Amino acid sequence: MGRKEKADKVSETLLENYERLYRFAYSYVSNEQDAMDIVQEAAYKAIRSCETLKNENYTISWLFTIVRNLALDVQEKRKREQPGLIEEYLENKEEFIVQIQDNCATELREALKLLEEKERTIIVLRFFEDKKLSEIAEIMGENINTIKSRLYRALQKLRIELGDMAYFVG
């Protein structure tokens, strides 16, 4: 694959995943403008150095790595500029954690809306109501193997929808 094809693939992946990359950057810097700047800088760097990408199957992972590194650079720059940032974080840690949990819950609610009704019901019963698969099968009047396959399918859909956030949610 030539440079032009790689650049096209990177550009296409950037466009398809802009919001995910933005949210990822925002999770690091908690500032809309900084997050947008990070994604823009990542796009520039990715297209400029696309020939270093060995396998196009890893394009999205490569982009997330670039965004993460740029976000860490912004954080490091802030630390140098604001020596009291750690103290401020420690003072407001509970509030910060609640904000992250709220953001994750919102993302999860939106992702759940994309599931079919039966899949959503299984996810809610299993993970929010802590029901066993046999109990879910009984509640839904379905075979336990049907429940297992729907659960697996629903989890796959959520992993795809939530992307890298799924690793942070737990």
C-alpha positions as CSV (number, residue, x, y, z in Angstrom):
1,M,0.0,0.0,0.0
2,G,1.4,3.3,-1.1
3,R,1.6,6.6,0.9
4,K,-1.5,8.0,-0.9
5,E,-3.6,4.9,0.0
6,K,-2.4,5.0,3.6
7,A,-3.1,8.7,3.9
8,D,-6.6,8.1,2.5
9,K,-7.2,5.2,5.0
10,V,-6.0,7.4,7.9
11,S,-8.2,10.3,6.7
12,E,-11.2,8.0,6.4
13,T,-10.6,6.5,9.9
14,L,-10.2,10.0,11.4
15,L,-13.5,11.2,9.9
16,E,-15.4,8.0,11.1
17,N,-14.0,8.2,14.6
18,Y,-13.7,12.0,15.2
19,E,-16.1,12.0,18.1
20,R,-14.6,9.0,19.8
21,L,-11.1,10.6,19.5
22,Y,-12.4,13.9,20.8
23,R,-14.1,12.2,23.8
24,F,-10.9,10.3,24.5
25,A,-8.8,13.5,24.4
26,Y,-11.4,15.3,26.5
27,S,-11.2,12.5,29.2
28,Y,-7.5,13.5,29.6
29,V,-7.7,17.3,29.5
30,S,-11.3,18.1,30.5
31,N,-11.3,21.1,28.2
32,E,-13.3,21.4,25.0
33,Q,-10.8,23.6,23.1
34,D,-7.8,21.6,24.2
35,A,-9.5,18.4,23.2
36,M,-10.3,19.8,19.8
37,D,-6.7,21.1,19.4
38,I,-5.4,17.6,20.3
39,V,-7.5,15.8,17.8
40,Q,-6.6,18.4,15.1
41,E,-2.9,18.0,15.9
42,A,-3.3,14.2,15.9
43,A,-4.9,14.3,12.5
44,Y,-2.0,16.4,11.2
45,K,0.6,14.1,12.7
46,A,-1.1,10.9,11.5
47,I,-1.5,12.0,7.9
48,R,2.0,13.4,7.8
49,S,3.6,10.2,9.2
50,C,1.1,7.7,7.7
51,E,3.9,5.8,6.0
52,T,5.1,4.6,9.4
53,L,1.9,2.7,9.9
54,K,2.8,-0.9,9.2
55,N,-0.6,-2.6,9.3
56,E,-3.8,-0.7,8.3
57,N,-5.8,-3.0,10.7
58,Y,-4.3,-1.0,13.5
59,T,-5.1,2.5,12.2
60,I,-7.6,3.3,15.0
61,S,-5.3,2.0,17.7
62,W,-2.5,4.1,16.2
63,L,-4.7,7.2,16.2
64,F,-5.7,6.7,19.8
65,T,-2.1,6.3,20.8
66,I,-1.2,9.6,19.0
67,V,-4.2,11.4,20.8
68,R,-3.1,9.9,24.1
69,N,0.5,11.1,23.7
70,L,-0.6,14.6,22.7
71,A,-3.1,14.7,25.7
72,L,-0.3,13.7,28.0
73,D,1.9,16.4,26.6
74,V,-0.9,18.9,27.3
75,Q,-1.2,17.6,30.9
76,E,2.5,17.8,31.4
77,K,2.6,21.4,30.1
78,R,-0.3,22.3,32.5
79,K,1.6,20.8,35.4
80,R,4.6,23.0,34.7
81,E,2.3,26.0,34.3
82,Q,0.1,25.3,37.3
83,P,2.1,23.7,40.2
84,G,-1.1,23.6,42.4
85,L,-3.0,21.4,39.9
86,I,-2.4,18.2,41.9
87,E,-3.5,19.8,45.1
88,E,-6.6,21.1,43.4
89,Y,-7.4,17.6,42.1
90,L,-6.9,16.1,45.5
91,E,-9.2,18.7,47.1
92,N,-11.9,18.0,44.5
93,K,-11.2,14.3,43.8
94,E,-14.7,13.1,44.7
95,E,-16.3,15.7,42.5
96,F,-14.0,14.7,39.6
97,I,-14.8,11.0,40.1
98,V,-18.5,11.7,40.1
99,Q,-18.2,13.7,36.9
100,I,-16.3,10.9,35.2
101,Q,-18.9,8.4,36.4
102,D,-21.7,10.6,35.1
103,N,-20.0,10.9,31.7
104,C,-19.5,7.1,31.5
105,A,-23.1,6.5,32.6
106,T,-24.4,8.8,29.9
107,E,-22.3,7.0,27.2
108,L,-23.5,3.7,28.5
109,R,-27.2,4.8,28.4
110,E,-26.8,6.0,24.8
111,A,-25.1,2.7,23.8
112,L,-27.9,0.7,25.5
113,K,-30.5,2.5,23.4
114,L,-28.9,1.0,20.3
115,L,-29.5,-2.6,21.4
116,E,-32.6,-4.6,20.5
117,E,-35.2,-4.7,23.3
118,K,-34.4,-8.3,24.3
119,E,-30.7,-7.7,24.4
120,R,-31.1,-4.5,26.4
121,T,-33.3,-6.4,28.9
122,I,-30.7,-9.1,29.3
123,I,-27.9,-6.6,29.9
124,V,-30.0,-4.7,32.5
125,L,-31.1,-7.8,34.3
126,R,-27.6,-9.3,34.3
127,F,-25.5,-6.3,35.2
128,F,-27.8,-3.8,36.8
129,E,-30.1,-6.2,38.6
130,D,-27.4,-8.8,39.2
131,K,-29.5,-11.7,38.0
132,K,-28.1,-15.1,37.1
133,L,-28.5,-16.3,33.5
134,S,-31.0,-19.0,34.7
135,E,-33.1,-16.4,36.4
136,I,-33.1,-14.2,33.3
137,A,-34.1,-17.2,31.2
138,E,-37.0,-17.8,33.5
139,I,-38.1,-14.2,33.6
140,M,-38.0,-13.9,29.8
141,G,-39.5,-17.4,29.2
142,E,-36.5,-18.3,27.0
143,N,-34.0,-21.1,26.8
144,I,-30.8,-20.4,28.8
145,N,-28.6,-20.9,25.6
146,T,-30.7,-18.3,23.8
147,I,-30.0,-15.9,26.7
148,K,-26.3,-16.7,26.6
149,S,-26.1,-16.0,22.8
150,R,-28.1,-12.8,23.1
151,L,-25.9,-11.6,26.0
152,Y,-22.7,-12.3,24.0
153,R,-24.1,-10.5,21.0
154,A,-25.2,-7.5,23.1
155,L,-21.8,-7.3,24.8
156,Q,-20.1,-7.4,21.4
157,K,-22.3,-4.5,20.2
158,L,-21.5,-2.5,23.3
159,R,-17.8,-3.0,22.9
160,I,-18.0,-1.8,19.4
161,E,-20.1,1.2,20.3
162,L,-18.2,2.2,23.4
163,G,-14.8,1.5,21.8
164,D,-11.9,2.3,24.0
165,M,-14.1,3.7,26.7
166,A,-15.2,0.1,27.4
167,Y,-11.7,-0.5,28.9
168,F,-12.1,2.4,31.3
169,V,-15.6,1.6,32.3
170,G,-14.5,-1.8,33.6
